[in-house]
C-alpha cells in the first residue's frame, strides 16, 4: 500500500500498527480496502517464481541433466 513508509506491527490487528513515517497513518478502512489487491499481488509474485523455477528445471533437463543434478542446482522439485 505504501512501500516506502516505515511502520511496525505488534500482532495482527490495526491496534498493533505503529506508524513511524512522517505521513499520516492509514485508516483501518484504507488498509482493509487495499488488502485484496495486496493479496492478489502476492499470489501473482508467487506464480512468477513458480513459473521461473519450472522454466529453469525444463532448460536444465533439456541440457541433459538428470533429476538428481537438477535438484542439486535448484533444490528439491
N, CA, C and O atoms as a Tinker XYZ file with bonds, in Angstrom:
   308  protein
     1  N      0.817000   -1.181000    0.000000    73     2
     2  CA     0.000000    0.000000    0.000000    64     1     3
     3  C      0.870000    1.258000    0.000000    63     2     4     5
     4  O      0.660000    2.166000   -0.805000    81     3
     5  N      1.822000    1.303000    0.886000    73     3     6
     6  CA     2.767000    2.422000    0.947000    64     5     7
     7  C      4.159000    1.849000    1.207000    63     6     8     9
     8  O      4.663000    1.919000    2.328000    81     7
     9  N      4.775000    1.286000    0.177000    73     7    10
    10  CA     6.020000    0.536000    0.370000    64     9    11
    11  C      7.196000    1.362000    0.890000    63    10    12    13
    12  O      8.124000    0.796000    1.467000    81    11
    13  N      7.186000    2.670000    0.705000    73    11    14
    14  CA     8.323000    3.460000    1.166000    64    13    15
    15  C      8.154000    3.965000    2.597000    63    14    16    17
    16  O      9.053000    4.606000    3.142000    81    15
    17  N      7.019000    3.681000    3.195000    73    15    18
    18  CA     6.756000    4.145000    4.563000    64    17    19
    19  C      7.320000    3.163000    5.584000    63    18    20    21
    20  O      7.525000    1.985000    5.290000    81    19
    21  N      7.565000    3.672000    6.783000    73    19    22
    22  CA     8.098000    2.828000    7.852000    64    21    23
    23  C      7.049000    2.649000    8.942000    63    22    24    25
    24  O      6.368000    3.592000    9.344000    81    23
    25  N      6.943000    1.406000    9.405000    73    23    26
    26  CA     5.988000    1.071000   10.437000    64    25    27
    27  C      6.381000   -0.238000   11.091000    63    26    28    29
    28  O      7.215000   -0.975000   10.565000    81    27
    29  N      5.791000   -0.527000   12.222000    73    27    30
    30  CA     5.954000   -1.825000   12.874000    64    29    31
    31  C      4.569000   -2.363000   13.185000    63    30    32    33
    32  O      3.598000   -1.609000   13.254000    81    31
    33  N      4.488000   -3.664000   13.369000    73    31    34
    34  CA     3.215000   -4.292000   13.696000    64    33    35
    35  C      3.427000   -5.268000   14.832000    63    34    36    37
    36  O      4.228000   -6.197000   14.731000    81    35
    37  N      2.706000   -5.051000   15.906000    73    35    38
    38  CA     2.733000   -5.941000   17.053000    64    37    39
    39  C      1.430000   -6.730000   17.031000    63    38    40    41
    40  O      0.368000   -6.203000   17.361000    81    39
    41  N      1.519000   -7.985000   16.643000    73    39    42
    42  CA     0.322000   -8.800000   16.494000    64    41    43
    43  C     -0.199000   -8.710000   15.081000    63    42    44    45
    44  O      0.563000   -8.488000   14.140000    81    43
    45  N     -1.506000   -8.885000   14.931000    73    43    46
    46  CA    -2.072000   -8.852000   13.583000    64    45    47
    47  C     -3.354000   -8.031000   13.512000    63    46    48    49
    48  O     -4.249000   -8.319000   12.716000    81    47
    49  N     -3.429000   -7.003000   14.357000    73    47    50
    50  CA    -4.594000   -6.122000   14.336000    64    49    51
    51  C     -4.144000   -4.684000   14.090000    63    50    52    53
    52  O     -2.971000   -4.347000   14.250000    81    51
    53  N     -5.090000   -3.857000   13.702000    73    51    54
    54  CA    -4.797000   -2.440000   13.435000    64    53    55
    55  C     -4.243000   -1.754000   14.689000    63    54    56    57
    56  O     -3.392000   -0.870000   14.594000    81    55
    57  N     -4.714000   -2.154000   15.822000    73    55    58
    58  CA    -4.259000   -1.540000   17.076000    64    57    59
    59  C     -2.765000   -1.750000   17.295000    63    58    60    61
    60  O     -2.123000   -0.950000   17.976000    81    59
    61  N     -2.211000   -2.799000   16.734000    73    59    62
    62  CA    -0.790000   -3.074000   16.886000    64    61    63
    63  C      0.090000   -2.346000   15.881000    63    62    64    65
    64  O      1.313000   -2.483000   15.917000    81    63
    65  N     -0.521000   -1.569000   14.981000    73    63    66
    66  CA     0.233000   -0.840000   13.951000    64    65    67
    67  C      0.794000    0.449000   14.534000    63    66    68    69
    68  O      0.045000    1.333000   14.951000    81    67
    69  N      2.115000    0.546000   14.558000    73    67    70
    70  CA     2.787000    1.775000   14.988000    64    69    71
    71  C      3.368000    2.425000   13.749000    63    70    72    73
    72  O      4.240000    1.853000   13.094000    81    71
    73  N      2.895000    3.612000   13.424000    73    71    74
    74  CA     3.316000    4.324000   12.221000    64    73    75
    75  C      4.536000    5.152000   12.541000    63    74    76    77
    76  O      4.487000    6.015000   13.418000    81    75
    77  N      5.637000    4.905000   11.841000    73    75    78
    78  CA     6.903000    5.574000   12.119000    64    77    79
    79  C      7.217000    6.690000   11.123000    63    78    80    81
    80  O      8.117000    7.495000   11.359000    81    79
    81  N      6.490000    6.740000   10.026000    73    79    82
    82  CA     6.752000    7.733000    8.990000    64    81    83
    83  C      6.102000    9.064000    9.335000    63    82    84    85
    84  O      5.230000    9.151000   10.199000    81    83
    85  N      6.556000   10.103000    8.627000    73    83    86
    86  CA     6.022000   11.454000    8.817000    64    85    87
    87  C      4.612000   11.596000    8.241000    63    86    88    89
    88  O      3.842000   12.449000    8.683000    81    87
    89  N      4.281000   10.769000    7.265000    73    87    90
    90  CA     2.970000   10.858000    6.631000    64    89    91
    91  C      1.894000   10.348000    7.581000    63    90    92    93
    92  O      2.190000    9.623000    8.531000    81    91
    93  N      0.641000   10.728000    7.324000    73    91    94
    94  CA    -0.438000   10.252000    8.197000    64    93    95
    95  C     -0.595000    8.729000    8.135000    63    94    96    97
    96  O     -0.445000    8.115000    7.078000    81    95
    97  N     -0.893000    8.153000    9.263000    73    95    98
    98  CA    -1.146000    6.715000    9.358000    64    97    99
    99  C     -2.422000    6.392000    8.571000    63    98   100   101
   100  O     -3.426000    7.089000    8.714000    81    99
   101  N     -2.389000    5.345000    7.746000    73    99   102
   102  CA    -3.618000    4.986000    7.025000    64   101   103
   103  C     -4.682000    4.510000    8.005000    63   102   104   105
   104  O     -4.377000    3.962000    9.065000    81   103
   105  N     -5.919000    4.728000    7.629000    73   103   106
   106  CA    -7.010000    4.263000    8.484000    64   105   107
   107  C     -7.171000    2.760000    8.324000    63   106   108   109
   108  O     -6.682000    2.161000    7.366000    81   107
   109  N     -7.857000    2.176000    9.267000    73   107   110
   110  CA    -8.113000    0.737000    9.179000    64   109   111
   111  C     -8.927000    0.427000    7.921000    63   110   112   113
   112  O     -8.706000   -0.601000    7.282000    81   111
   113  N     -9.856000    1.298000    7.565000    73   111   114
   114  CA   -10.668000    1.102000    6.369000    64   113   115
   115  C     -9.802000    1.152000    5.110000    63   114   116   117
   116  O    -10.018000    0.363000    4.190000    81   115
   117  N     -8.826000    2.064000    5.051000    73   115   118
   118  CA    -7.931000    2.135000    3.900000    64   117   119
   119  C     -7.120000    0.849000    3.761000    63   118   120   121
   120  O     -6.926000    0.340000    2.657000    81   119
   121  N     -6.658000    0.341000    4.881000    73   119   122
   122  CA    -5.868000   -0.897000    4.853000    64   121   123
   123  C     -6.727000   -2.064000    4.397000    63   122   124   125
   124  O     -6.295000   -2.872000    3.576000    81   123
   125  N     -7.949000   -2.157000    4.929000    73   123   126
   126  CA    -8.834000   -3.257000    4.531000    64   125   127
   127  C     -9.208000   -3.152000    3.061000    63   126   128   129
   128  O     -9.353000   -4.173000    2.388000    81   127
   129  N     -9.368000   -1.937000    2.551000    73   127   130
   130  CA    -9.705000   -1.752000    1.138000    64   129   131
   131  C     -8.548000   -2.168000    0.230000    63   130   132   133
   132  O     -8.774000   -2.638000   -0.884000    81   131
   133  N     -7.316000   -1.998000    0.698000    73   131   134
   134  CA    -6.135000   -2.348000   -0.095000    64   133   135
   135  C     -5.781000   -3.831000   -0.005000    63   134   136   137
   136  O     -4.983000   -4.324000   -0.802000    81   135
   137  N     -6.355000   -4.534000    0.941000    73   135   138
   138  CA    -5.996000   -5.932000    1.180000    64   137   139
   139  C     -6.203000   -6.850000   -0.023000    63   138   140   141
   140  O     -5.301000   -7.631000   -0.326000    81   139
   141  N     -7.338000   -6.802000   -0.725000    73   139   142
   142  CA    -7.491000   -7.714000   -1.870000    64   141   143
   143  C     -6.416000   -7.525000   -2.935000    63   142   144   145
   144  O     -5.910000   -8.505000   -3.483000    81   143
   145  N     -6.065000   -6.282000   -3.233000    73   143   146
   146  CA    -5.035000   -6.032000   -4.242000    64   145   147
   147  C     -3.677000   -6.526000   -3.760000    63   146   148   149
   148  O     -2.899000   -7.060000   -4.552000    81   147
   149  N     -3.383000   -6.359000   -2.486000    73   147   150
   150  CA    -2.105000   -6.818000   -1.939000    64   149   151
   151  C     -2.031000   -8.344000   -1.980000    63   150   152   153
   152  O     -0.988000   -8.903000   -2.316000    81   151
   153  N     -3.110000   -9.008000   -1.646000    73   151   154
   154  CA    -3.131000  -10.471000   -1.698000    64   153   155
   155  C     -2.986000  -10.967000   -3.130000    63   154   156   157
   156  O     -2.279000  -11.943000   -3.382000    81   155
   157  N     -3.648000  -10.303000   -4.066000    73   155   158
   158  CA    -3.529000  -10.685000   -5.473000    64   157   159
   159  C     -2.103000  -10.498000   -5.967000    63   158   160   161
   160  O     -1.589000  -11.329000   -6.716000    81   159
   161  N     -1.461000   -9.408000   -5.549000    73   159   162
   162  CA    -0.076000   -9.162000   -5.953000    64   161   163
   163  C      0.847000  -10.239000   -5.397000    63   162   164   165
   164  O      1.775000  -10.676000   -6.078000    81   163
   165  N      0.598000  -10.667000   -4.164000    73   163   166
   166  CA     1.425000  -11.721000   -3.566000    64   165   167
   167  C      1.230000  -13.042000   -4.307000    63   166   168   169
   168  O      2.196000  -13.769000   -4.536000    81   167
   169  N      0.002000  -13.355000   -4.681000    73   167   170
   170  CA    -0.280000  -14.580000   -5.435000    64   169   171
   171  C      0.405000  -14.509000   -6.797000    63   170   172   173
   172  O      1.006000  -15.485000   -7.246000    81   171
   173  N      0.312000  -13.347000   -7.456000    73   171   174
   174  CA     0.957000  -13.173000   -8.760000    64   173   175
   175  C      2.473000  -13.325000   -8.653000    63   174   176   177
   176  O      3.095000  -13.960000   -9.504000    81   175
   177  N      3.065000  -12.746000   -7.616000    73   175   178
   178  CA     4.516000  -12.839000   -7.435000    64   177   179
   179  C      4.941000  -14.287000   -7.220000    63   178   180   181
   180  O      5.974000  -14.715000   -7.735000    81   179
   181  N      4.156000  -15.035000   -6.469000    73   179   182
   182  CA     4.470000  -16.450000   -6.244000    64   181   183
   183  C      4.343000  -17.233000   -7.541000    63   182   184   185
   184  O      5.156000  -18.116000   -7.813000    81   183
   185  N      3.335000  -16.921000   -8.344000    73   183   186
   186  CA     3.160000  -17.607000   -9.626000    64   185   187
   187  C      4.342000  -17.345000  -10.556000    63   186   188   189
   188  O      4.773000  -18.241000  -11.283000    81   187
   189  N      4.865000  -16.125000  -10.534000    73   187   190
   190  CA     6.035000  -15.788000  -11.354000    64   189   191
   191  C      7.238000  -16.605000  -10.901000    63   190   192   193
   192  O      7.990000  -17.115000  -11.731000    81   191
   193  N      7.426000  -16.734000   -9.577000    73   191   194
   194  CA     8.538000  -17.533000   -9.056000    64   193   195
   195  C      8.416000  -18.993000   -9.462000    63   194   196   197
   196  O      9.399000  -19.614000   -9.866000    81   195
   197  N      7.214000  -19.536000   -9.354000    73   195   198
   198  CA     6.993000  -20.937000   -9.717000    64   197   199
   199  C      7.255000  -21.147000  -11.206000    63   198   200   201
   200  O      7.894000  -22.125000  -11.595000    81   199
   201  N      6.761000  -20.229000  -12.040000    73   199   202
   202  CA     6.973000  -20.354000  -13.483000    64   201   203
   203  C      8.454000  -20.267000  -13.835000    63   202   204   205
   204  O      8.929000  -21.010000  -14.695000    81   203
   205  N      9.183000  -19.374000  -13.185000    73   203   206
   206  CA    10.615000  -19.242000  -13.451000    64   205   207
   207  C     11.360000  -20.509000  -13.038000    63   206   208   209
   208  O     12.267000  -20.960000  -13.738000    81   207
   209  N     10.974000  -21.073000  -11.907000    73   207   210
   210  CA    11.607000  -22.312000  -11.443000    64   209   211
   211  C     11.327000  -23.450000  -12.418000    63   210   212   213
   212  O     12.231000  -24.207000  -12.769000    81   211
   213  N     10.076000  -23.571000  -12.853000    73   211   214
   214  CA     9.722000  -24.631000  -13.796000    64   213   215
   215  C     10.467000  -24.452000  -15.116000    63   214   216   217
   216  O     10.895000  -25.432000  -15.726000    81   215
   217  N     10.621000  -23.218000  -15.554000    73   215   218
   218  CA    11.366000  -22.944000  -16.775000    64   217   219
   219  C     12.829000  -23.336000  -16.622000    63   218   220   221
   220  O     13.417000  -23.929000  -17.526000    81   219
   221  N     13.417000  -23.002000  -15.474000    73   219   222
   222  CA    14.820000  -23.350000  -15.227000    64   221   223
   223  C     15.007000  -24.864000  -15.206000    63   222   224   225
   224  O     15.966000  -25.381000  -15.779000    81   223
   225  N     14.103000  -25.564000  -14.555000    73   223   226
   226  CA    14.184000  -27.030000  -14.492000    64   225   227
   227  C     14.079000  -27.619000  -15.893000    63   226   228   229
   228  O     14.844000  -28.516000  -16.247000    81   227
   229  N     13.140000  -27.122000  -16.690000    73   227   230
   230  CA    12.979000  -27.636000  -18.053000    64   229   231
   231  C     14.232000  -27.394000  -18.887000    63   230   232   233
   232  O     14.656000  -28.269000  -19.642000    81   231
   233  N     14.821000  -26.219000  -18.755000    73   231   234
   234  CA    16.028000  -25.902000  -19.527000    64   233   235
   235  C     17.211000  -26.755000  -19.092000    63   234   236   237
   236  O     17.991000  -27.214000  -19.926000    81   235
   237  N     17.344000  -26.966000  -17.784000    73   235   238
   238  CA    18.437000  -27.815000  -17.300000    64   237   239
   239  C     18.243000  -29.258000  -17.750000    63   238   240   241
   240  O     19.202000  -29.941000  -18.110000    81   239
   241  N     16.999000  -29.712000  -17.724000    73   239   242
   242  CA    16.711000  -31.074000  -18.193000    64   241   243
   243  C     17.000000  -31.202000  -19.689000    63   242   244   245
   244  O     17.502000  -32.231000  -20.141000    81   243
   245  N     16.683000  -30.161000  -20.452000    73   243   246
   246  CA    16.942000  -30.176000  -21.892000    64   245   247
   247  C     18.436000  -30.219000  -22.195000    63   246   248   249
   248  O     18.849000  -30.688000  -23.255000    81   247
   249  N     19.241000  -29.727000  -21.258000    73   247   250
   250  CA    20.694000  -29.774000  -21.426000    64   249   251
   251  C     21.254000  -31.155000  -21.105000    63   250   252   253
   252  O     22.447000  -31.406000  -21.276000    81   251
   253  N     20.383000  -32.046000  -20.637000    73   251   254
   254  CA    20.814000  -33.409000  -20.376000    64   253   255
   255  C     21.046000  -33.729000  -18.905000    63   254   256   257
   256  O     21.502000  -34.826000  -18.583000    81   255
   257  N     20.743000  -32.792000  -18.002000    73   255   258
   258  CA    20.912000  -33.079000  -16.586000    64   257   259
   259  C     19.795000  -34.012000  -16.120000    63   258   260   261
   260  O     18.646000  -33.882000  -16.543000    81   259
   261  N     20.149000  -34.954000  -15.242000    73   259   262
   262  CA    19.115000  -35.829000  -14.701000    64   261   263
   263  C     18.469000  -35.137000  -13.490000    63   262   264   265
   264  O     18.920000  -34.076000  -13.058000    81   263
   265  N     17.423000  -35.743000  -12.958000    73   263   266
   266  CA    16.655000  -35.125000  -11.876000    64   265   267
   267  C     17.503000  -34.855000  -10.640000    63   266   268   269
   268  O     17.301000  -33.844000   -9.967000    81   267
   269  N     18.448000  -35.740000  -10.327000    73   267   270
   270  CA    19.319000  -35.520000   -9.168000    64   269   271
   271  C     20.219000  -34.311000   -9.376000    63   270   272   273
   272  O     20.459000  -33.542000   -8.446000    81   271
   273  N     20.712000  -34.148000  -10.583000    73   271   274
   274  CA    21.562000  -32.993000  -10.886000    64   273   275
   275  C     20.754000  -31.692000  -10.856000    63   274   276   277
   276  O     21.220000  -30.672000  -10.349000    81   275
   277  N     19.551000  -31.740000  -11.401000    73   275   278
   278  CA    18.688000  -30.554000  -11.359000    64   277   279
   279  C     18.374000  -30.190000   -9.916000    63   278   280   281
   280  O     18.436000  -29.017000   -9.546000    81   279
   281  N     18.035000  -31.190000   -9.089000    73   279   282
   282  CA    17.751000  -30.939000   -7.673000    64   281   283
   283  C     18.956000  -30.348000   -6.958000    63   282   284   285
   284  O     18.795000  -29.509000   -6.071000    81   283
   285  N     20.143000  -30.766000   -7.323000    73   283   286
   286  CA    21.354000  -30.229000   -6.703000    64   285   287
   287  C     21.505000  -28.733000   -7.002000    63   286   288   289
   288  O     22.052000  -27.983000   -6.193000    81   287
   289  N     21.022000  -28.316000   -8.156000    73   287   290
   290  CA    21.144000  -26.916000   -8.556000    64   289   291
   291  C     20.018000  -26.057000   -7.996000    63   290   292   293
   292  O     20.269000  -25.000000   -7.419000    81   291
   293  N     18.784000  -26.506000   -8.164000    73   291   294
   294  CA    17.623000  -25.676000   -7.804000    64   293   295
   295  C     16.914000  -26.117000   -6.545000    63   294   296   297
   296  O     15.942000  -25.479000   -6.138000    81   295
   297  N     17.354000  -27.162000   -5.928000    73   295   298
   298  CA    16.656000  -27.684000   -4.751000    64   297   299
   299  C     15.634000  -28.717000   -5.172000    63   298   300   301
   300  O     15.430000  -28.949000   -6.363000    81   299
   301  N     15.006000  -29.326000   -4.217000    73   299   302
   302  CA    14.066000  -30.399000   -4.488000    64   301   303
   303  C     12.883000  -29.902000   -5.296000    63   302   304   305
   304  O     12.301000  -28.859000   -4.999000    81   303
   305  N     12.534000  -30.669000   -6.328000    73   303   306
   306  CA    11.364000  -30.302000   -7.143000    64   305   307
   307  C     10.248000  -31.293000   -6.951000    63   306   308
   308  O      9.184000  -31.149000   -7.554000    81   307
